[in-house]
Amino acid sequence: MRTKSKSVKINEKEFIKKFKSFSKHQTWTKDKHDKKEELFSFISEFENIQFLINYHNNPFGFSQKSWELKKYKVPHNKLGHLKKYRDMKVLLLNIGKKNMFKLEIIALPIE
């Protein structure tokens, strides 16, 4: 059985549309949970990296607020988790606190 290969870069406009559809709900209703699953399903179709960062001195300027989205240009000399995305633009999605001092981030390369 063949598995579908993951596309490398995500379409930014399509992602933003799905993200806004999810984030427009103020409270965690069934509809918001469904939109979250839809968003994660969409993300899983593309290449991505999930990693943890310290929220006190993170290089991306994330606050402790969950579901924060930022666009980031990865420098050509970047080390660490984003090394494979050097000289590319990525969307960074803060999906929440993993523990008392760590934020869980998803990095998605964009077209």
N, C-alpha and C positions, 0 to 999 in steps of 0.2 A: 504494500500500500504506500503510495507516494504522499508525502506531506507537502503542504503549500510552503514555498520558501518565503521568508520574510522580506518585505521591501525595506530598503535601507533608509530612505528618507521619508518623513511624514509630510503630508500636505498641511501647511500651516493654517490656511483659511478653514479647511475642513475640521482640523483639531480645535481651533478657536470657537467655531460654531458649536461643536459638541461640548466643549468646556463651558461656554456661556449657557447652554441649555441645562447643564448640570448645576452651575453656580447661581442661577436665577432663583432657585428655591431657597428660601431663608431658613426653613427648619427641615429636619430629617424625617420627611414623610416617605411613604412607600414609593412615590414617584421619584423622589430624589435618590433613593437607594437604587431604583431601576436605572436612572440616568448614570449613576456612578458605575454600575456594572457595565453599562453600554460604553462608557468612556474607557474603562479598563480593557474591555474586549477590543475596542478600536486600537488602543495603545499596543496591545499584545500582537497585533498584525504587523507591527513595524519593529525594526531594530531599536532597542533601548537599553539603558543601563540604570539600575537602581543602586543607590548607595546612601550611606549615612554621613552626615556632617555635624560638627559641633555648632549649635546655634549662636554661641557667644561671639565667636570670631570666624564666621564663615565668609569665604571670599565672594559670595554672590549677593550679599546684602539681604538675605531672607530674615524676616522677623519670626516670631514664634507662631504666627498665624498659619493655620492649615489652608491648603488649596490656594496657594500663592503661585503665580506664574510669572516667569521672567524669560526674556530672550538674552542669550549670551553668545558672544563671539569668542571661541576658544583660541587662545594665542598659539603661535607656532611652536613655542617651547613649553607647553603645558605638560606637567607630569601628573601622575595619579589616575583617577578614574576616567577622566576625560581625554586622556592621551590619544586614544584612537580617533578622536574627533578634532584633532589639531587643524587650525585654519578653516574650520566650519562653524556655521551658526547652529546652535542647539536651543531647544525650548527646555527650560528647567521647571519642573512642577514639584512644589513642596506638598507632599501628600499627608504630612502630619508629623507629630512627635512620636518617635519610636520608644524613647524612654525619657528620663528627666532632662538630659542634656543633648540629645541627638534628634536631628530632623531627617526624615526619609525623603530622598529626592529621586525623581525619575528624569533622566536626560534623554531627549529625543532629537536626533539630527533633522534639520528642516531643509526643504528645497530652496 
